[in-house]
Amino acid sequence: MMMVSKRPFGTTSAGEDVYLYTLIAGPYRADVCTFGATLQAFHAPDSHGAVNDVVLGYGSLEPYTHTTTYFGMTVGRFANRIAKGRFCIDGAFYQVETNDGGVNSLHSGRSGFSFRVWHAETFEVSGMPGLMLSLHSPDGDGGFPGAVTVAASYLLKDDGELVICYEASADKPTPFNMTNHSYFNLAGAASGTILEHEVGLSCDRYLPVDSALIPTGEVLPVAGTPFDFMSSKPIGRDIGKIAGSGYDHCLILADERSGLKEFAHIVEPVSGRTLSVKTTKPAVQFYTGNFLDGSEDGKGHVRYSRHAGFCLETQFYPDGPNHAGFPDCILRPERTYRHTTIYTFGCK
């Protein structure tokens, strides 16, 4: 079965109507909100046939408009952190919003793509349902140079693939780094912590960070550290060895070839649900919901506690504009930004 439907999801304080689109393919269902191009829910069967929502989020629009968790949102212009919100491009210096402790820029702040209402159009590929979301970001938006036209599309397949594609162009050089910020709990979004999830990540290096989670500039091997998921292990096995309250680190894919690479495989041992991830990006921010504290009133009035979900945010390196040795994250007028990430859900 394949289906697309649409329903109102609220109105912003500026009077913009927001909609929730539901994509159904086989036993899978994705709910995508036009505010923040957000994956609001994803329903998948377990090994016993029970279907549950495996993505954390809110049941109404209002909390999305002021969230600091970015549940399921499309993040840009620049995902992750920029130290002190400052960078230089071709000799010109820029200052963007510092919303992370008032010191650094995180996910481009309140002017970022996560807090915009996107234009939406449905489409199909080989009978599978899709949703294309687009917006325009003007020159100077949030302090970033250049006008940018951007699109993010979701395609749901009946084999459990959720394909997310990003495309953008700019009229001036600008830092650009989009990702999806979904929090997954394969036992079900209302099912406690993710510490028993078995995680394998084909990432052989990581970026050490300072106390503000800004990369130091070093690139170190994961071997012999808590960041080594080259062989699958429970998330909770080494989490107590991480400074702070859990993982919030950029891991670098071992496969450096261009094109799609599968780098992640996760198993929830009780439900039997699995998640595999492919991406064209060079790295992933592995985050274990460390800042969730039970104050978030989620779907069904569930209070999300610490480690209630994990994120695999495929991306360029954080603070990329300020490190010459990091992959080039500057989008220039002569280039088009195109990247794809595929989340594939299944069962053991």
Summary of the structure (lengths in Angstrom):
residues: 348
radius of gyration: 18.9
end to end distance: 22.7
largest distance: 58.9
contacts: 1225
relative contact order: 0.18
helix: 7%
strand: 46%
